[in-house]
């Protein structure tokens, strides 16, 4: 008789509204916890996966700014994102570069260096290479201008400087055909119509590329 009453009490407990509400709330809570866990995993993956940037879209947005319209259709010499690994090296080469530019892109053209915040579509500044003219040997241009690749460019002042290891590594990755034979210490010189890589020590033109 006692067992029968106990069984009836258990059956009543399962059928009671309070117990059923408890079950329903437990299921909902479990689903919510699972959903938050999945959302957290998604957010973590999202933060770990780097964004893929389309070069054409990048340049289109950049040159849509008024001050950049003269560069529509022009290919940059180099595009580098500023990060903690290359900041010190870039800062030693470019005047005015500070920590506020971290995460932005340095876009180098023949006559200018632009710092561009692609994510916010904002040009943060125009910078310049550290002046290196005083470090050039006295006979640098005398030797350089004797090469046939410089025909017609003798009166033009190029923009550029010496290639260091970090810059050369980046350039070789982006333009392997142009910089295949270049080495650290060679001079990268940008004229209006030509890009020249010059080995002063051997007095040799490493490469000369016509620019459109």
Rosetta constraint file for C-alpha pairs under 8 A:
AtomPair CA 1 CA 5 HARMONIC 6.26 0.50
AtomPair CA 2 CA 6 HARMONIC 6.16 0.50
AtomPair CA 3 CA 7 HARMONIC 6.15 0.50
AtomPair CA 4 CA 8 HARMONIC 6.27 0.50
AtomPair CA 5 CA 9 HARMONIC 6.16 0.50
AtomPair CA 6 CA 10 HARMONIC 6.28 0.50
AtomPair CA 7 CA 11 HARMONIC 6.21 0.50
AtomPair CA 8 CA 12 HARMONIC 6.16 0.50
AtomPair CA 9 CA 13 HARMONIC 6.16 0.50
AtomPair CA 10 CA 14 HARMONIC 6.36 0.50
AtomPair CA 11 CA 15 HARMONIC 6.27 0.50
AtomPair CA 12 CA 16 HARMONIC 5.97 0.50
AtomPair CA 13 CA 19 HARMONIC 6.69 0.50
AtomPair CA 14 CA 19 HARMONIC 6.18 0.50
AtomPair CA 14 CA 20 HARMONIC 7.09 0.50
AtomPair CA 15 CA 19 HARMONIC 7.23 0.50
AtomPair CA 15 CA 20 HARMONIC 7.10 0.50
AtomPair CA 16 CA 20 HARMONIC 6.49 0.50
AtomPair CA 17 CA 21 HARMONIC 6.07 0.50
AtomPair CA 18 CA 22 HARMONIC 6.22 0.50
AtomPair CA 19 CA 23 HARMONIC 6.38 0.50
AtomPair CA 20 CA 24 HARMONIC 6.26 0.50
AtomPair CA 21 CA 25 HARMONIC 6.09 0.50
AtomPair CA 22 CA 26 HARMONIC 6.10 0.50
AtomPair CA 23 CA 27 HARMONIC 6.28 0.50
AtomPair CA 24 CA 28 HARMONIC 6.30 0.50
AtomPair CA 25 CA 29 HARMONIC 6.03 0.50
AtomPair CA 26 CA 30 HARMONIC 6.19 0.50
AtomPair CA 27 CA 31 HARMONIC 6.24 0.50
AtomPair CA 28 CA 32 HARMONIC 6.16 0.50
AtomPair CA 29 CA 33 HARMONIC 6.20 0.50
AtomPair CA 30 CA 34 HARMONIC 6.22 0.50
AtomPair CA 31 CA 35 HARMONIC 6.08 0.50
AtomPair CA 32 CA 36 HARMONIC 6.16 0.50
AtomPair CA 33 CA 37 HARMONIC 6.13 0.50
AtomPair CA 34 CA 38 HARMONIC 6.18 0.50
AtomPair CA 35 CA 39 HARMONIC 6.12 0.50
AtomPair CA 36 CA 40 HARMONIC 6.07 0.50
AtomPair CA 37 CA 41 HARMONIC 6.28 0.50
AtomPair CA 38 CA 42 HARMONIC 6.15 0.50
AtomPair CA 39 CA 43 HARMONIC 6.13 0.50
AtomPair CA 40 CA 44 HARMONIC 6.14 0.50
AtomPair CA 41 CA 45 HARMONIC 6.17 0.50
AtomPair CA 42 CA 46 HARMONIC 5.98 0.50
AtomPair CA 43 CA 47 HARMONIC 6.14 0.50
AtomPair CA 44 CA 48 HARMONIC 6.24 0.50
AtomPair CA 45 CA 49 HARMONIC 6.04 0.50
AtomPair CA 46 CA 50 HARMONIC 8.00 0.50
AtomPair CA 53 CA 57 HARMONIC 7.71 0.50
AtomPair CA 53 CA 58 HARMONIC 7.01 0.50
AtomPair CA 54 CA 58 HARMONIC 6.09 0.50
AtomPair CA 55 CA 59 HARMONIC 6.20 0.50
AtomPair CA 56 CA 60 HARMONIC 6.00 0.50
AtomPair CA 57 CA 61 HARMONIC 6.12 0.50
AtomPair CA 58 CA 62 HARMONIC 6.19 0.50
AtomPair CA 58 CA 118 HARMONIC 7.11 0.50
AtomPair CA 59 CA 63 HARMONIC 5.98 0.50
AtomPair CA 60 CA 64 HARMONIC 6.16 0.50
AtomPair CA 60 CA 72 HARMONIC 7.81 0.50
AtomPair CA 61 CA 65 HARMONIC 7.36 0.50
AtomPair CA 61 CA 121 HARMONIC 6.97 0.50
AtomPair CA 62 CA 68 HARMONIC 6.88 0.50
AtomPair CA 62 CA 116 HARMONIC 7.45 0.50
AtomPair CA 62 CA 118 HARMONIC 7.84 0.50
AtomPair CA 62 CA 121 HARMONIC 7.35 0.50
AtomPair CA 62 CA 123 HARMONIC 7.81 0.50
AtomPair CA 63 CA 67 HARMONIC 7.90 0.50
AtomPair CA 63 CA 68 HARMONIC 4.71 0.50
AtomPair CA 63 CA 69 HARMONIC 5.15 0.50
AtomPair CA 63 CA 70 HARMONIC 7.90 0.50
AtomPair CA 63 CA 71 HARMONIC 6.42 0.50
AtomPair CA 63 CA 72 HARMONIC 5.68 0.50
AtomPair CA 64 CA 68 HARMONIC 6.79 0.50
AtomPair CA 64 CA 69 HARMONIC 6.32 0.50
AtomPair CA 65 CA 69 HARMONIC 6.46 0.50
AtomPair CA 68 CA 72 HARMONIC 7.29 0.50
AtomPair CA 74 CA 212 HARMONIC 7.61 0.50
AtomPair CA 75 CA 109 HARMONIC 7.64 0.50
AtomPair CA 76 CA 107 HARMONIC 6.52 0.50
AtomPair CA 76 CA 108 HARMONIC 5.60 0.50
AtomPair CA 76 CA 109 HARMONIC 4.86 0.50
AtomPair CA 76 CA 110 HARMONIC 7.67 0.50
AtomPair CA 77 CA 107 HARMONIC 7.72 0.50
AtomPair CA 77 CA 108 HARMONIC 5.46 0.50
AtomPair CA 77 CA 109 HARMONIC 5.47 0.50
AtomPair CA 77 CA 110 HARMONIC 6.99 0.50
AtomPair CA 78 CA 106 HARMONIC 7.82 0.50
AtomPair CA 78 CA 107 HARMONIC 5.95 0.50
AtomPair CA 78 CA 108 HARMONIC 5.17 0.50
AtomPair CA 78 CA 109 HARMONIC 7.37 0.50
AtomPair CA 78 CA 171 HARMONIC 6.93 0.50
AtomPair CA 78 CA 174 HARMONIC 7.92 0.50
AtomPair CA 79 CA 105 HARMONIC 6.60 0.50
AtomPair CA 79 CA 106 HARMONIC 5.65 0.50
AtomPair CA 79 CA 107 HARMONIC 4.64 0.50
AtomPair CA 79 CA 108 HARMONIC 6.40 0.50
AtomPair CA 80 CA 105 HARMONIC 5.48 0.50
AtomPair CA 80 CA 106 HARMONIC 5.18 0.50
AtomPair CA 80 CA 107 HARMONIC 6.72 0.50
AtomPair CA 80 CA 170 HARMONIC 7.93 0.50
AtomPair CA 81 CA 103 HARMONIC 6.18 0.50
AtomPair CA 81 CA 104 HARMONIC 5.76 0.50
AtomPair CA 81 CA 105 HARMONIC 4.22 0.50
AtomPair CA 81 CA 106 HARMONIC 6.16 0.50
AtomPair CA 82 CA 86 HARMONIC 6.49 0.50
AtomPair CA 82 CA 87 HARMONIC 5.99 0.50
AtomPair CA 82 CA 101 HARMONIC 7.11 0.50
AtomPair CA 82 CA 102 HARMONIC 5.30 0.50
AtomPair CA 82 CA 103 HARMONIC 5.17 0.50
AtomPair CA 82 CA 104 HARMONIC 5.74 0.50
AtomPair CA 82 CA 105 HARMONIC 5.93 0.50
AtomPair CA 82 CA 106 HARMONIC 7.05 0.50
AtomPair CA 83 CA 87 HARMONIC 5.71 0.50
AtomPair CA 83 CA 102 HARMONIC 5.79 0.50
AtomPair CA 83 CA 103 HARMONIC 5.81 0.50
AtomPair CA 84 CA 88 HARMONIC 7.82 0.50
AtomPair CA 84 CA 102 HARMONIC 7.69 0.50
AtomPair CA 86 CA 90 HARMONIC 6.12 0.50
AtomPair CA 86 CA 166 HARMONIC 7.71 0.50
AtomPair CA 87 CA 91 HARMONIC 5.93 0.50
AtomPair CA 87 CA 102 HARMONIC 7.81 0.50
AtomPair CA 88 CA 92 HARMONIC 6.37 0.50
AtomPair CA 89 CA 93 HARMONIC 6.71 0.50
AtomPair CA 89 CA 166 HARMONIC 7.39 0.50
AtomPair CA 90 CA 94 HARMONIC 6.02 0.50
AtomPair CA 90 CA 97 HARMONIC 7.71 0.50
AtomPair CA 91 CA 95 HARMONIC 6.97 0.50
AtomPair CA 91 CA 96 HARMONIC 7.75 0.50
AtomPair CA 91 CA 97 HARMONIC 5.47 0.50
AtomPair CA 91 CA 98 HARMONIC 7.16 0.50
AtomPair CA 92 CA 130 HARMONIC 7.75 0.50
AtomPair CA 93 CA 129 HARMONIC 5.81 0.50
AtomPair CA 93 CA 130 HARMONIC 5.51 0.50
AtomPair CA 94 CA 127 HARMONIC 6.83 0.50
AtomPair CA 94 CA 128 HARMONIC 5.72 0.50
AtomPair CA 94 CA 129 HARMONIC 4.44 0.50
AtomPair CA 94 CA 130 HARMONIC 5.38 0.50
AtomPair CA 95 CA 127 HARMONIC 6.24 0.50
AtomPair CA 95 CA 128 HARMONIC 5.61 0.50
AtomPair CA 95 CA 129 HARMONIC 5.89 0.50
AtomPair CA 95 CA 130 HARMONIC 5.56 0.50
AtomPair CA 96 CA 127 HARMONIC 6.42 0.50
AtomPair CA 96 CA 128 HARMONIC 7.85 0.50
AtomPair CA 97 CA 101 HARMONIC 6.99 0.50
AtomPair CA 97 CA 127 HARMONIC 7.51 0.50
AtomPair CA 98 CA 102 HARMONIC 7.80 0.50
AtomPair CA 101 CA 115 HARMONIC 7.41 0.50
AtomPair CA 101 CA 124 HARMONIC 7.61 0.50
AtomPair CA 103 CA 117 HARMONIC 7.51 0.50
AtomPair CA 104 CA 115 HARMONIC 6.44 0.50
AtomPair CA 104 CA 116 HARMONIC 5.57 0.50
AtomPair CA 104 CA 117 HARMONIC 4.61 0.50
AtomPair CA 104 CA 118 HARMONIC 6.79 0.50
AtomPair CA 105 CA 114 HARMONIC 8.00 0.50
AtomPair CA 105 CA 115 HARMONIC 5.53 0.50
AtomPair CA 105 CA 116 HARMONIC 5.08 0.50
AtomPair CA 105 CA 117 HARMONIC 6.29 0.50
AtomPair CA 105 CA 118 HARMONIC 7.23 0.50
AtomPair CA 106 CA 113 HARMONIC 6.69 0.50
AtomPair CA 106 CA 114 HARMONIC 5.76 0.50
AtomPair CA 106 CA 115 HARMONIC 4.68 0.50
AtomPair CA 106 CA 116 HARMONIC 6.42 0.50
AtomPair CA 107 CA 113 HARMONIC 5.74 0.50
AtomPair CA 107 CA 114 HARMONIC 5.15 0.50
AtomPair CA 107 CA 115 HARMONIC 6.30 0.50
AtomPair CA 107 CA 116 HARMONIC 7.20 0.50
AtomPair CA 108 CA 112 HARMONIC 6.21 0.50
AtomPair CA 108 CA 113 HARMONIC 4.52 0.50
AtomPair CA 108 CA 114 HARMONIC 6.42 0.50
AtomPair CA 109 CA 113 HARMONIC 6.08 0.50
AtomPair CA 110 CA 159 HARMONIC 6.50 0.50
AtomPair CA 110 CA 190 HARMONIC 5.58 0.50
AtomPair CA 110 CA 191 HARMONIC 7.05 0.50
AtomPair CA 110 CA 192 HARMONIC 7.21 0.50
AtomPair CA 111 CA 159 HARMONIC 6.70 0.50
AtomPair CA 112 CA 126 HARMONIC 6.98 0.50
AtomPair CA 112 CA 127 HARMONIC 7.07 0.50
AtomPair CA 112 CA 128 HARMONIC 6.68 0.50
AtomPair CA 113 CA 126 HARMONIC 5.65 0.50
AtomPair CA 113 CA 127 HARMONIC 5.25 0.50
AtomPair CA 113 CA 128 HARMONIC 5.96 0.50
AtomPair CA 113 CA 129 HARMONIC 7.95 0.50
AtomPair CA 114 CA 123 HARMONIC 7.23 0.50
AtomPair CA 114 CA 124 HARMONIC 7.71 0.50
AtomPair CA 114 CA 125 HARMONIC 5.96 0.50
AtomPair CA 114 CA 126 HARMONIC 4.62 0.50
AtomPair CA 114 CA 127 HARMONIC 6.27 0.50
AtomPair CA 115 CA 123 HARMONIC 6.03 0.50
AtomPair CA 115 CA 124 HARMONIC 5.41 0.50
AtomPair CA 115 CA 125 HARMONIC 5.25 0.50
AtomPair CA 115 CA 126 HARMONIC 6.24 0.50
AtomPair CA 115 CA 127 HARMONIC 7.47 0.50
AtomPair CA 116 CA 121 HARMONIC 7.32 0.50
AtomPair CA 116 CA 122 HARMONIC 5.96 0.50
AtomPair CA 116 CA 123 HARMONIC 4.51 0.50
AtomPair CA 116 CA 124 HARMONIC 5.70 0.50
AtomPair CA 116 CA 125 HARMONIC 7.40 0.50
AtomPair CA 117 CA 121 HARMONIC 5.62 0.50
AtomPair CA 117 CA 122 HARMONIC 5.04 0.50
AtomPair CA 117 CA 123 HARMONIC 6.03 0.50
AtomPair CA 117 CA 124 HARMONIC 6.62 0.50
AtomPair CA 118 CA 122 HARMONIC 6.60 0.50
AtomPair CA 129 CA 160 HARMONIC 7.69 0.50
AtomPair CA 132 CA 136 HARMONIC 6.84 0.50
AtomPair CA 132 CA 161 HARMONIC 6.68 0.50
AtomPair CA 136 CA 140 HARMONIC 6.35 0.50
AtomPair CA 139 CA 143 HARMONIC 6.14 0.50
AtomPair CA 140 CA 144 HARMONIC 6.13 0.50
AtomPair CA 140 CA 200 HARMONIC 7.26 0.50
AtomPair CA 141 CA 145 HARMONIC 5.69 0.50
AtomPair CA 142 CA 146 HARMONIC 6.70 0.50
AtomPair CA 143 CA 147 HARMONIC 7.57 0.50
AtomPair CA 143 CA 203 HARMONIC 6.92 0.50
AtomPair CA 144 CA 150 HARMONIC 7.52 0.50
AtomPair CA 144 CA 198 HARMONIC 7.72 0.50
AtomPair CA 144 CA 200 HARMONIC 7.81 0.50
AtomPair CA 144 CA 203 HARMONIC 7.27 0.50
AtomPair CA 145 CA 150 HARMONIC 5.60 0.50
AtomPair CA 145 CA 151 HARMONIC 7.43 0.50
AtomPair CA 145 CA 153 HARMONIC 7.82 0.50
AtomPair CA 145 CA 154 HARMONIC 5.77 0.50
AtomPair CA 146 CA 150 HARMONIC 7.24 0.50
AtomPair CA 147 CA 151 HARMONIC 7.30 0.50
AtomPair CA 147 CA 205 HARMONIC 7.63 0.50
AtomPair CA 149 CA 205 HARMONIC 7.91 0.50
AtomPair CA 149 CA 208 HARMONIC 6.84 0.50
AtomPair CA 150 CA 154 HARMONIC 6.49 0.50
AtomPair CA 153 CA 191 HARMONIC 7.78 0.50
AtomPair CA 156 CA 191 HARMONIC 7.24 0.50
AtomPair CA 157 CA 191 HARMONIC 7.32 0.50
AtomPair CA 158 CA 189 HARMONIC 5.66 0.50
AtomPair CA 158 CA 190 HARMONIC 5.26 0.50
AtomPair CA 158 CA 191 HARMONIC 4.91 0.50
AtomPair CA 158 CA 192 HARMONIC 7.96 0.50
AtomPair CA 159 CA 189 HARMONIC 5.60 0.50
AtomPair CA 159 CA 190 HARMONIC 5.11 0.50
AtomPair CA 159 CA 191 HARMONIC 6.77 0.50
AtomPair CA 160 CA 187 HARMONIC 7.33 0.50
AtomPair CA 160 CA 188 HARMONIC 5.47 0.50
AtomPair CA 160 CA 189 HARMONIC 4.67 0.50
AtomPair CA 160 CA 190 HARMONIC 6.02 0.50
AtomPair CA 161 CA 187 HARMONIC 5.50 0.50
AtomPair CA 161 CA 188 HARMONIC 5.59 0.50
AtomPair CA 161 CA 189 HARMONIC 6.63 0.50
AtomPair CA 162 CA 184 HARMONIC 7.69 0.50
AtomPair CA 162 CA 185 HARMONIC 5.51 0.50
AtomPair CA 162 CA 186 HARMONIC 5.64 0.50
AtomPair CA 162 CA 187 HARMONIC 4.35 0.50
AtomPair CA 162 CA 188 HARMONIC 6.08 0.50
AtomPair CA 163 CA 167 HARMONIC 6.20 0.50
AtomPair CA 163 CA 168 HARMONIC 5.91 0.50
AtomPair CA 163 CA 183 HARMONIC 7.46 0.50
AtomPair CA 163 CA 184 HARMONIC 5.32 0.50
AtomPair CA 163 CA 185 HARMONIC 5.32 0.50
AtomPair CA 163 CA 186 HARMONIC 5.69 0.50
AtomPair CA 163 CA 187 HARMONIC 6.03 0.50
AtomPair CA 163 CA 188 HARMONIC 6.57 0.50
AtomPair CA 164 CA 168 HARMONIC 6.02 0.50
AtomPair CA 164 CA 184 HARMONIC 5.20 0.50
AtomPair CA 164 CA 185 HARMONIC 6.35 0.50
AtomPair CA 165 CA 169 HARMONIC 6.05 0.50
AtomPair CA 165 CA 184 HARMONIC 5.71 0.50
AtomPair CA 166 CA 170 HARMONIC 6.41 0.50
AtomPair CA 167 CA 171 HARMONIC 6.17 0.50
AtomPair CA 168 CA 172 HARMONIC 6.00 0.50
AtomPair CA 168 CA 179 HARMONIC 7.77 0.50
AtomPair CA 168 CA 182 HARMONIC 7.82 0.50
AtomPair CA 168 CA 183 HARMONIC 7.30 0.50
AtomPair CA 168 CA 184 HARMONIC 6.81 0.50
AtomPair CA 169 CA 173 HARMONIC 6.38 0.50
AtomPair CA 170 CA 174 HARMONIC 6.35 0.50
AtomPair CA 171 CA 175 HARMONIC 5.66 0.50
AtomPair CA 171 CA 176 HARMONIC 7.22 0.50
AtomPair CA 171 CA 179 HARMONIC 6.81 0.50
AtomPair CA 172 CA 176 HARMONIC 4.51 0.50
AtomPair CA 172 CA 177 HARMONIC 7.81 0.50
AtomPair CA 172 CA 178 HARMONIC 7.68 0.50
AtomPair CA 172 CA 179 HARMONIC 5.43 0.50
AtomPair CA 172 CA 180 HARMONIC 6.55 0.50
AtomPair CA 175 CA 179 HARMONIC 6.41 0.50
AtomPair CA 176 CA 180 HARMONIC 5.36 0.50
AtomPair CA 178 CA 207 HARMONIC 7.05 0.50
AtomPair CA 178 CA 209 HARMONIC 7.58 0.50
AtomPair CA 179 CA 207 HARMONIC 7.75 0.50
AtomPair CA 181 CA 206 HARMONIC 6.61 0.50
AtomPair CA 181 CA 207 HARMONIC 7.89 0.50
AtomPair CA 182 CA 186 HARMONIC 6.65 0.50
AtomPair CA 182 CA 197 HARMONIC 7.15 0.50
AtomPair CA 182 CA 206 HARMONIC 6.42 0.50
AtomPair CA 182 CA 207 HARMONIC 7.98 0.50
AtomPair CA 185 CA 199 HARMONIC 7.59 0.50
AtomPair CA 186 CA 197 HARMONIC 6.56 0.50
AtomPair CA 186 CA 198 HARMONIC 5.62 0.50
AtomPair CA 186 CA 199 HARMONIC 4.81 0.50
AtomPair CA 186 CA 200 HARMONIC 6.94 0.50
AtomPair CA 187 CA 196 HARMONIC 7.93 0.50
AtomPair CA 187 CA 197 HARMONIC 5.55 0.50
AtomPair CA 187 CA 198 HARMONIC 5.02 0.50
AtomPair CA 187 CA 199 HARMONIC 6.40 0.50
AtomPair CA 187 CA 200 HARMONIC 7.48 0.50
AtomPair CA 188 CA 195 HARMONIC 7.43 0.50
AtomPair CA 188 CA 196 HARMONIC 5.99 0.50
AtomPair CA 188 CA 197 HARMONIC 4.73 0.50
AtomPair CA 188 CA 198 HARMONIC 6.62 0.50
AtomPair CA 189 CA 195 HARMONIC 5.91 0.50
AtomPair CA 189 CA 196 HARMONIC 5.09 0.50
AtomPair CA 189 CA 197 HARMONIC 6.27 0.50
AtomPair CA 189 CA 198 HARMONIC 7.70 0.50
AtomPair CA 190 CA 194 HARMONIC 6.29 0.50
AtomPair CA 190 CA 195 HARMONIC 4.68 0.50
AtomPair CA 190 CA 196 HARMONIC 6.36 0.50
AtomPair CA 191 CA 195 HARMONIC 5.99 0.50
AtomPair CA 191 CA 196 HARMONIC 7.82 0.50
AtomPair CA 192 CA 211 HARMONIC 7.50 0.50
AtomPair CA 193 CA 210 HARMONIC 5.92 0.50
AtomPair CA 193 CA 211 HARMONIC 4.91 0.50
AtomPair CA 193 CA 212 HARMONIC 6.83 0.50
AtomPair CA 194 CA 208 HARMONIC 6.72 0.50
AtomPair CA 194 CA 209 HARMONIC 5.54 0.50
AtomPair CA 194 CA 210 HARMONIC 4.46 0.50
AtomPair CA 194 CA 211 HARMONIC 5.10 0.50
AtomPair CA 195 CA 208 HARMONIC 5.61 0.50
AtomPair CA 195 CA 209 HARMONIC 5.05 0.50
AtomPair CA 195 CA 210 HARMONIC 6.39 0.50
AtomPair CA 195 CA 211 HARMONIC 6.83 0.50
AtomPair CA 196 CA 205 HARMONIC 7.27 0.50
AtomPair CA 196 CA 206 HARMONIC 7.70 0.50
AtomPair CA 196 CA 207 HARMONIC 5.89 0.50
AtomPair CA 196 CA 208 HARMONIC 4.45 0.50
AtomPair CA 196 CA 209 HARMONIC 6.49 0.50
AtomPair CA 197 CA 205 HARMONIC 6.11 0.50
AtomPair CA 197 CA 206 HARMONIC 5.30 0.50
AtomPair CA 197 CA 207 HARMONIC 5.18 0.50
AtomPair CA 197 CA 208 HARMONIC 6.36 0.50
AtomPair CA 198 CA 203 HARMONIC 7.35 0.50
AtomPair CA 198 CA 204 HARMONIC 6.00 0.50
AtomPair CA 198 CA 205 HARMONIC 4.67 0.50
AtomPair CA 198 CA 206 HARMONIC 5.52 0.50
AtomPair CA 198 CA 207 HARMONIC 7.27 0.50
AtomPair CA 199 CA 203 HARMONIC 5.61 0.50
AtomPair CA 199 CA 204 HARMONIC 5.13 0.50
AtomPair CA 199 CA 205 HARMONIC 6.18 0.50
AtomPair CA 199 CA 206 HARMONIC 6.42 0.50
AtomPair CA 200 CA 204 HARMONIC 6.59 0.50
